[in-house]
Amino acid sequence: MELERKVYDSWAFSENEREKAKINSEIYDELCAKYKILKVGRDAWKNNEPFSTPTDEELANNDIVYARRACYGRGEYRIYKAPNELSLDELALICDGGNLCFGYAKYKATRTSIEVLED
């Protein structure tokens, strides 16, 4: 059975997990080829540490701009710029570098903030 071509979140330890990982990786590569993507600054390491902020030049010269803050068991992402045609699944996939094996907190996700679950 051929799997549907879509972003799979929380695919780890599921049926056809390798195929789902491959599809995610392919979609991520396509998004990286289509859009100029920038992760700004270094990862913030404390819950109260502010996210890195992009410069006006970084915002002007990139299609997607985001920052990351490391937290226990998850990464918090601030989306500063992204095309409206991208779905939340695609934004989460970009933030997690093409993986999403443990998924993301869909109930909290917005166009400006995504929380990706990590091991």
C-alpha positions in Angstrom: 0.0 0.0 0.0 1.4 3.4 -1.0 1.2 6.1 1.6 -0.5 9.4 1.0 2.0 12.2 0.2 1.5 14.6 3.2 3.4 15.8 6.3 3.3 13.1 8.9 3.6 14.2 12.5 4.2 11.9 15.4 5.2 9.0 13.1 7.7 7.3 15.4 6.9 3.8 16.4 3.9 3.7 14.0 3.1 1.5 11.1 5.2 2.4 8.0 7.4 4.8 10.0 10.3 4.6 7.6 8.1 5.5 4.7 6.6 8.4 6.6 10.0 9.7 7.6 11.1 9.5 3.9 8.0 11.4 2.7 8.6 14.1 5.4 12.2 14.4 4.3 11.3 14.7 0.7 8.6 17.4 1.5 11.2 19.3 3.6 13.7 19.2 0.8 11.1 20.6 -1.6 10.2 23.4 0.8 13.9 24.2 1.2 14.3 24.4 -2.5 11.2 26.6 -2.9 11.7 29.0 -0.1 14.7 30.9 1.4 14.6 29.8 5.1 16.6 31.4 7.9 16.8 30.3 11.6 18.0 33.4 13.4 20.5 33.5 16.2 21.4 30.7 18.6 19.0 28.6 20.5 17.7 30.2 23.7 18.3 27.7 26.5 16.0 28.8 29.3 12.3 29.2 29.4 12.6 32.9 30.3 15.4 33.7 27.9 14.1 35.7 24.9 14.1 34.4 21.4 16.7 35.8 19.0 15.2 38.6 16.9 15.8 38.9 13.2 17.1 42.1 11.7 15.1 44.1 9.1 17.6 42.9 6.4 17.1 39.2 7.4 13.3 39.6 7.2 13.6 41.3 3.8 16.0 38.7 2.3 14.2 35.5 3.4 10.8 33.9 2.8 10.7 32.1 6.2 12.3 33.4 9.3 12.2 31.7 12.7 14.0 31.3 16.1 14.1 28.4 18.5 14.1 28.1 22.3 15.1 24.7 23.8 12.9 23.4 26.6 12.6 20.1 28.4 11.2 17.6 25.9 10.3 20.1 23.3 11.5 23.0 21.2 9.6 26.3 21.1 9.7 28.1 17.8 8.8 31.8 17.1 7.8 32.3 13.5 8.7 35.9 12.4 7.8 35.5 8.7 6.2 32.8 6.6 4.1 32.7 3.4 0.4 32.4 4.1 0.1 29.3 1.8 2.2 27.2 4.2 0.2 24.9 6.5 1.0 24.6 10.2 2.2 21.1 9.4 4.7 22.4 6.9 5.8 25.2 9.3 6.4 22.6 12.0 8.2 20.3 9.6 10.5 23.2 8.7 11.2 24.1 12.3 12.0 20.4 13.1 14.4 20.1 10.1 12.2 17.7 8.2 11.6 15.2 11.0 8.5 15.6 13.2 8.9 12.0 14.5 7.2 13.0 17.9 4.9 15.6 16.4 4.0 19.0 17.6 1.4 20.5 19.9 -1.3 21.3 17.4 -3.6 22.6 20.0 -1.1 25.4 20.8 0.2 26.0 17.3 -0.4 29.4 15.5 1.2 31.1 12.5 3.7 32.7 14.9 4.4 30.0 17.5 4.9 26.3 17.3 6.0 23.8 19.9 7.7 20.7 18.5 7.9 17.6 20.8 11.4 16.1 21.1 13.0 13.1 22.8 
